[in-house]
């Protein structure tokens, strides 16, 4: 059985799908990715589908499932490298890829994840009481 490599780049896991996704390969990727998110503590997942000429409903569902698993494990998913024909097919199939952000390339995907992490950091920092507030309570 073929495995899809999962590479760590900083705080991001990069998945480059270069093979046709069979059911077994997809399930193995989901398990491998979930384990790597937990093991590394990464908060971002980039799935590069540049090599895919065709995305069917199975691959669309697999991407949505991976995004859901990643989100539960506190990692945002960005799909990059989608070809126009693939985007058209996904829309025609009615697959909206809920919970998945898209970007044209890996660099832009990394920027989206970094921006999302900065937003999360700013939001949580505002919720934290400062020392003076804590001291007066």
C-alpha positions in Angstrom: 0.0 0.0 0.0 1.3 3.5 -0.9 1.5 6.1 1.8 1.3 9.8 1.2 4.3 11.6 2.9 3.6 14.1 5.6 6.4 16.6 6.0 6.9 19.1 8.8 7.9 22.6 7.9 8.0 24.8 11.0 4.6 24.7 12.6 2.9 23.3 9.5 2.5 19.8 8.1 2.7 19.6 4.3 0.9 16.8 2.5 1.6 16.5 -1.2 -0.7 14.1 -2.9 1.1 12.7 -5.9 -0.8 9.4 -6.3 -4.4 8.4 -7.1 -6.2 8.0 -3.8 -7.5 4.6 -3.1 -9.8 4.0 -0.1 -6.9 2.4 1.8 -4.5 5.2 1.0 -7.0 7.8 2.1 -7.7 6.1 5.4 -4.0 5.7 6.1 -3.4 9.4 5.3 -6.1 10.4 7.7 -4.6 8.3 10.5 -1.0 9.3 9.7 -1.9 13.0 9.6 -3.9 12.9 12.9 -0.9 11.1 14.6 1.5 13.7 13.2 -0.6 16.7 14.3 -0.7 15.3 17.9 2.9 14.3 17.9 4.2 17.6 16.6 1.6 20.0 18.0 1.4 21.7 14.6 -1.5 24.1 14.1 -1.6 24.1 10.3 -2.0 21.5 7.5 -1.4 22.2 3.9 -2.6 19.7 1.4 -1.1 20.2 -2.1 -3.2 18.7 -4.8 -1.2 20.2 -7.7 -0.6 16.7 -9.1 -4.2 15.7 -9.2 -5.8 16.1 -12.6 -9.2 14.8 -11.5 -10.9 15.1 -8.1 -14.1 13.0 -7.7 -16.6 13.0 -4.9 -14.4 10.4 -3.0 -11.4 12.7 -2.9 -13.6 15.7 -2.1 -15.1 13.8 0.9 -11.6 12.7 2.0 -10.4 16.3 2.0 -13.4 17.4 4.0 -12.8 14.6 6.5 -9.2 15.4 6.9 -10.0 19.1 7.5 -12.6 18.0 10.2 -10.1 15.7 11.9 -7.4 18.5 11.8 -9.8 21.1 13.2 -10.8 18.8 16.1 -7.0 18.5 16.8 -6.6 22.4 16.7 -5.0 22.6 13.2 -6.3 24.6 10.3 -6.3 23.0 6.8 -5.6 24.8 3.6 -5.8 23.0 0.2 -3.4 24.4 -2.4 -2.6 23.9 -6.1 -6.2 23.3 -7.2 -6.4 23.4 -11.0 -9.4 25.3 -12.6 -10.8 22.0 -14.0 -10.7 20.5 -10.5 -12.5 23.6 -9.0 -15.2 23.3 -11.7 -15.7 19.6 -11.0 -16.0 20.2 -7.2 -18.6 22.8 -7.8 -20.5 20.7 -10.3 -20.5 17.8 -7.8 -21.9 20.1 -5.1 -18.8 19.7 -2.9 -18.2 22.9 -1.1 -15.3 21.6 1.1 -16.7 23.1 4.3 -14.0 24.1 6.8 -11.3 24.1 4.2 -9.5 27.2 3.0 -7.9 27.2 -0.4 -4.9 29.0 -1.8 -3.3 29.0 -5.2 0.1 27.8 -4.0 2.0 26.5 -0.9 3.5 29.9 -0.1 0.0 31.6 0.0 -1.3 28.6 2.1 1.5 29.2 4.6 0.5 32.9 4.8 -3.1 32.0 5.4 -2.2 29.7 8.3 0.2 32.3 9.8 -2.5 34.9 9.6 -5.1 32.6 11.2 -2.6 31.8 14.0 -1.9 35.5 14.6 -5.7 36.2 14.8 -6.1 33.4 17.3 -3.2 34.7 19.3 -4.5 38.3 19.3 -8.0 37.1 20.3 -6.7 34.9 23.2 -4.4 37.7 24.4 -7.4 40.1 24.7 -9.2 37.5 26.8 -6.3 37.2 29.3 -6.5 39.5 32.3 -3.4 41.6 32.8 -1.5 41.6 36.1 -3.2 44.8 37.3 -6.7 43.4 36.7 -5.8 40.2 38.5 -4.2 42.0 41.4 -7.3 44.2 42.0 -9.7 41.2 42.1 
